[in-house]
Amino acid sequence: MPVKKLNKNEIRKDGRAYVFRVSEYGLDGKRHQYKSPAYMTFEEAQEAEKKYLNKYKGVEVNQHITFGQAFEKVYEYKQDKIKQSTLKTYRDRKVYMNLLWNVELVDLNENLYQKWRNQMNKTNLCDRYKNDIQKMIKIVLNYAEKHWDFNLRKFYNKLEPYKTPGALKKEMVYYTPQEFYKFIDIVDDIRFKCLFKTLYYCGLRRGEARGLQWKHIDLFNKKLHVKQQVMNPSTTNNDAQWFISNPKTNSSIRTLPISDDLINDLTELKNKMKFIKKFNENWFVFGDDKPITIYQMDSRNRKYSLLAGVKRINIHGFRHSCASVLIHGKTPITVVSNYLGHADSTETLETYSHMFEDDLNDVPKYIDNMLDDLAKKFTNPIEAN
């Protein structure tokens, strides 16, 4: 429909009186009605109509595009817009999209979604991770709507968050100080002694520990700077391939104090490495000119836990162990959050809320002491005045 002047009672207060309406088939194969905003003059509305009708100019999209094709297009689009570590997450989650992969976007429906959801429920994944995977579907749908004018709201609105009634959080396995002491006492290699102490004392993520270079360690001022992480590009954790990426979040970039115990070990390790001809400050603390591999970290962890006769925790468990030490040491939650590089204290509380349960035992003692102080104050007139 060409440009039309609004009825007298529809003209905007500022005098805008011209609109255009378009009835067309979108790229989803369905007819859509579009009414433009009002414009001040006929010419403005006419020019806006031309721009609208040409909005797909140069965009070649098959209206029968499949979910998989759309996913790949999103991945390509995001290449220069998100971190390499996030792109790796996209690749890792492709495997969970198999049921939807070859389905055309216009054929996505509630029955298919329920099949996919039931399939996901058969996995051992926690609700949080399943919700993260489902976000990938939303990203693809949003891209298709924004860039190709697909109308997928009906399907989008069927996506519900996973929330298993009465679900218990996965048990967090970590070392108590006594267990860690038994573990580290067995470690006979100074490089791995430094590695596991850094993980336990500083609460670093695996990638952050792998990304540490000697230029990030200030032995004189006893500081450790977390500025990067090392990631592997494939889901198989191929250690032959790795890349340096920014830390997980901006909050993950942090400077941590180092204990004297760890400083002494790091100093010993660096003095030994200085005898290697090619050594320089860009070498990785737990490696050489290449970072330590995931396989090496896991195999040594397995070896030492067996020799020490303690339970085996995964590498991330050392980070949980650090959190446990801080929390049970009555460290303020904001400090714990900053130390671990969390985005905010809410994340820390959601992750480690169960560790604060022991503090409940201190509440009755606190109340009794408070009442005793009040009783003494008001039964002693001199003190009361």
C-alpha positions in Angstrom: 0.0 0.0 0.0 1.4 3.4 -0.9 2.0 6.3 1.5 -1.2 7.4 3.1 -2.2 10.4 5.2 -3.6 9.6 8.6 -7.2 10.5 9.5 -7.5 13.8 11.3 -8.0 12.1 14.7 -4.9 10.0 14.1 -2.4 12.7 13.3 0.3 13.0 16.0 0.5 15.9 18.3 3.7 17.1 16.7 2.1 17.1 13.2 3.4 13.8 11.9 0.7 12.6 9.5 2.1 10.2 6.9 2.6 6.4 7.1 3.0 3.5 4.8 1.8 -0.1 5.2 3.5 -3.1 3.6 2.0 -6.6 3.2 4.8 -9.0 2.2 6.1 -12.5 2.6 9.0 -12.7 5.0 11.9 -15.0 4.7 10.0 -17.6 6.8 7.5 -18.0 4.0 4.7 -16.3 5.9 2.8 -13.1 5.1 3.5 -10.2 7.5 1.7 -6.8 7.9 3.9 -3.8 8.7 2.7 -0.3 9.6 5.4 2.3 9.7 5.8 5.1 12.3 4.3 8.4 11.3 6.4 11.0 9.3 6.1 14.7 9.0 5.9 14.9 5.2 4.7 12.7 2.3 8.3 12.7 0.9 9.8 11.5 4.2 7.3 8.6 4.4 8.0 7.7 0.8 11.7 7.6 1.3 11.3 5.5 4.4 9.1 3.1 2.4 11.8 2.6 -0.2 14.4 1.9 2.4 12.1 -0.6 4.1 11.4 -2.5 0.9 15.1 -2.7 0.1 16.1 -3.9 3.6 16.9 -7.4 2.2 18.9 -6.0 -0.7 22.2 -7.9 -0.9 21.1 -10.5 1.7 20.9 -14.0 0.3 19.1 -16.3 2.6 17.3 -19.5 1.8 13.9 -19.3 3.5 14.3 -23.1 4.1 17.4 -22.7 6.1 18.0 -25.4 8.8 18.8 -24.8 12.4 22.3 -26.2 11.8 22.9 -23.8 8.9 21.7 -20.9 11.1 24.0 -22.1 13.9 27.0 -22.1 11.6 26.0 -18.6 10.4 25.8 -17.3 14.0 29.2 -18.9 14.7 30.7 -17.1 11.7 29.1 -13.8 12.6 30.5 -14.0 16.2 34.1 -14.7 15.1 35.3 -11.2 15.7 32.8 -10.2 18.4 33.4 -12.6 21.2 36.4 -14.3 23.0 38.0 -17.4 21.6 37.0 -19.2 24.8 33.4 -18.4 24.2 33.6 -19.6 20.6 35.0 -22.8 22.0 31.8 -23.0 24.1 29.7 -22.7 21.0 31.6 -25.6 19.4 31.4 -27.7 22.5 27.6 -27.4 22.6 27.0 -28.3 19.0 26.8 -32.0 20.0 23.7 -31.3 22.0 21.9 -29.9 18.9 21.8 -33.0 16.8 18.0 -33.5 17.1 17.4 -30.0 15.8 20.3 -29.7 13.3 18.7 -30.7 10.1 15.2 -29.2 10.9 14.2 -26.1 9.0 13.6 -23.1 11.2 10.0 -22.8 10.0 9.4 -26.4 11.1 10.5 -25.9 14.7 7.5 -26.8 16.9 6.6 -27.7 20.5 6.6 -31.4 19.9 10.2 -31.3 18.6 11.2 -29.1 21.5 9.7 -31.6 24.0 11.6 -34.4 22.3 14.8 -32.4 22.6 14.1 -31.5 26.2 13.4 -35.2 27.1 16.7 -36.1 25.4 18.5 -33.6 27.5 16.9 -34.9 30.7 18.4 -38.3 30.0 21.9 -36.8 30.3 23.7 -36.4 33.7 24.0 -32.7 33.1 22.9 -30.3 35.9 20.1 -27.9 35.4 22.4 -24.9 35.2 24.4 -26.5 32.3 21.3 -27.5 30.4 20.0 -24.0 30.7 23.3 -22.7 29.3 23.0 -25.1 26.3 19.4 -24.0 25.8 20.7 -20.4 25.6 22.4 -21.4 22.3 19.0 -22.2 20.8 17.8 -18.7 21.8 20.9 -17.1 20.3 20.2 -18.8 17.0 16.5 -17.9 17.0 17.3 -14.3 17.8 19.8 -14.1 15.0 17.3 -15.5 12.5 14.7 -13.0 13.5 17.0 -10.0 13.6 19.0 -10.7 10.4 16.6 -12.7 8.2 13.1 -11.6 9.5 12.1 -15.1 10.5 9.1 -15.0 12.9 10.0 -17.6 15.5 8.4 -16.2 18.6 5.8 -19.0 18.9 8.6 -21.5 19.2 10.9 -19.3 21.2 8.2 -18.8 23.9 8.0 -22.6 24.4 11.5 -22.7 25.8 11.3 -23.1 29.5 14.2 -23.1 32.0 15.3 -26.4 33.5 14.4 -26.5 37.2 14.3 -30.0 38.7 12.0 -29.9 41.8 13.9 -30.8 44.9 17.2 -31.1 43.0 20.3 -31.2 45.1 23.4 -29.4 44.1 26.1 -31.6 42.9 28.4 -32.5 45.8 31.5 -30.3 45.8 34.6 -32.3 46.5 37.6 -30.5 48.0 40.6 -30.9 50.3 40.6 -29.9 53.9 43.9 -28.3 55.0 44.8 -31.7 56.6 44.1 -33.6 53.4 46.0 -31.1 51.3 49.0 -31.3 53.7 49.1 -35.1 53.2 48.8 -34.6 49.4 51.5 -31.9 49.0 53.9 -33.7 51.3 54.2 -36.5 48.7 54.9 -34.2 45.8 58.6 -34.5 45.0 58.8 -32.3 41.9 59.2 -28.6 42.6 57.3 -27.6 39.5 54.2 -29.6 40.5 54.6 -28.6 44.1 54.3 -25.0 42.9 51.4 -25.8 40.7 49.3 -27.5 43.3 50.1 -24.9 46.0 49.2 -22.1 43.5 45.9 -23.8 42.8 45.1 -24.4 46.5 46.4 -21.2 47.9 45.3 -18.8 45.1 42.2 -20.5 43.9 43.1 -20.2 40.2 41.0 -21.8 37.5 42.8 -24.4 35.4 43.2 -22.1 32.4 44.5 -19.3 34.6 47.2 -21.5 36.1 48.2 -22.7 32.6 48.4 -19.1 31.4 50.7 -17.9 34.2 54.0 -16.6 32.8 57.0 -15.5 34.9 56.3 -11.9 34.0 53.1 -12.3 36.0 54.9 -13.3 39.2 56.4 -10.5 41.3 58.6 -12.4 43.7 60.0 -9.3 45.4 56.6 -7.8 46.3 55.0 -11.3 46.7 52.2 -10.7 44.1 50.7 -12.9 41.4 48.9 -11.2 38.5 46.1 -13.1 36.7 45.9 -11.5 33.2 45.2 -14.4 30.8 44.3 -18.0 30.5 45.3 -20.9 28.2 42.5 -22.7 26.4 42.3 -25.7 24.0 40.3 -25.2 20.8 38.6 -28.6 20.6 36.2 -30.6 22.7 38.8 -33.4 22.9 41.2 -31.1 24.8 43.9 -31.7 22.2 47.1 -30.6 24.1 49.0 -30.2 20.9 46.8 -27.1 20.2 46.4 -24.3 22.6 45.8 -20.5 22.6 46.0 -17.6 25.0 42.7 -15.9 25.8 41.5 -13.2 28.1 40.3 -14.5 31.5 36.7 -15.7 31.9 35.4 -12.2 32.9 36.8 -8.8 33.6 36.5 -9.6 37.3 38.9 -12.5 36.7 41.7 -10.1 36.0 43.1 -9.7 39.5 46.3 -9.4 41.6 46.7 -11.8 44.5 49.1 -11.8 47.4 51.4 -14.8 47.7 52.2 -16.6 51.0 55.9 -16.9 52.0 55.6 -20.7 51.7 54.7 -20.4 48.0 57.1 -17.6 47.3 60.0 -19.8 48.6 59.0 -22.6 46.2 58.4 -20.3 43.2 61.9 -18.8 43.8 63.5 -22.2 43.9 61.6 -23.2 40.7 62.7 -20.0 38.8 66.3 -20.4 39.9 66.3 -23.9 38.4 64.7 -22.7 35.2 67.2 -19.9 34.7 69.9 -22.5 33.9 67.9 -23.4 30.7 69.5 -21.6 27.8 66.3 -20.3 26.2 64.6 -19.3 29.5 63.0 -15.8 29.6 60.2 -14.0 31.4 57.6 -15.1 28.8 58.0 -18.7 29.7 55.1 -20.3 31.4 55.5 -20.9 35.1 54.1 -24.4 34.8 55.7 -25.4 31.5 58.4 -23.8 29.4 57.9 -22.0 26.1 54.6 -23.9 26.0 52.1 -24.3 28.9 51.7 -27.4 30.9 49.2 -29.8 29.3 45.9 -30.8 30.7 47.0 -34.5 30.6 50.1 -33.7 32.7 48.0 -31.9 35.3 45.5 -34.7 35.6 48.0 -37.5 35.6 50.2 -36.0 38.3 47.1 -35.2 40.3 46.0 -38.8 40.1 49.5 -40.1 40.9 50.0 -38.0 44.0 46.6 -38.5 45.5 47.1 -42.3 45.2 50.6 -42.1 46.9 49.2 -39.8 49.6 46.3 -42.1 50.3 43.7 -39.3 50.0 40.6 -38.9 47.9 41.2 -37.6 44.4 39.7 -34.3 43.5 39.7 -32.8 40.0 41.8 -29.7 39.2 38.8 -27.4 39.7 38.5 -29.0 43.2 41.6 -27.1 44.3 39.8 -23.9 43.6 36.8 -25.1 45.7 39.4 -26.0 48.4 40.7 -22.5 48.4 37.2 -21.1 48.8 36.6 -23.5 51.7 39.7 -22.3 53.5 38.8 -18.6 53.0 35.2 -19.1 54.1 36.0 -21.2 57.2 38.6 -18.6 58.0 35.8 -16.0 58.4 37.0 -14.1 55.4 34.3 -11.5 54.3 32.3 -12.7 51.3 33.3 -9.6 49.3 37.0 -10.5 49.8 36.3 -14.1 48.8 34.5 -13.0 45.7 37.4 -10.7 44.7 40.0 -13.3 45.5 38.4 -15.9 43.3 37.7 -13.4 40.5 33.9 -13.8 40.6 31.7 -11.2 38.8 30.0 -10.3 42.1 29.3 -11.6 45.6 26.0 -13.2 44.5 27.9 -15.7 42.3 30.1 -16.6 45.3 27.1 -17.1 47.5 25.3 -19.2 44.9 28.3 -21.4 44.5 29.4 -21.8 48.1 26.3 -21.1 50.2 26.5 -24.6 51.7 30.0 -23.8 53.2 28.5 -21.0 55.3 26.2 -23.5 57.1 28.7 -24.2 59.8 28.6 -20.5 60.8 25.0 -21.1 62.0 26.4 -22.9 65.1 28.0 -19.6 66.1 24.6 -17.7 66.1 23.4 -19.0 69.6 26.7 -18.2 71.1 26.6 -14.7 69.6 23.1 -14.1 71.0 24.0 -15.4 74.4 27.1 -13.1 74.6 25.0 -10.2 73.4 22.4 -10.8 76.2 25.1 -11.2 78.8 26.6 -7.9 77.8 23.2 -6.2 77.9 22.4 -7.7 81.3 25.7 -6.5 82.8 25.1 -3.0 81.4 21.6 -2.6 82.8 22.2 -4.2 86.2 25.2 -1.9 86.9 23.8 1.6 87.3 27.3 3.2 87.2 28.1 1.5 83.8 24.6 2.4 82.5 25.2 6.0 83.2 
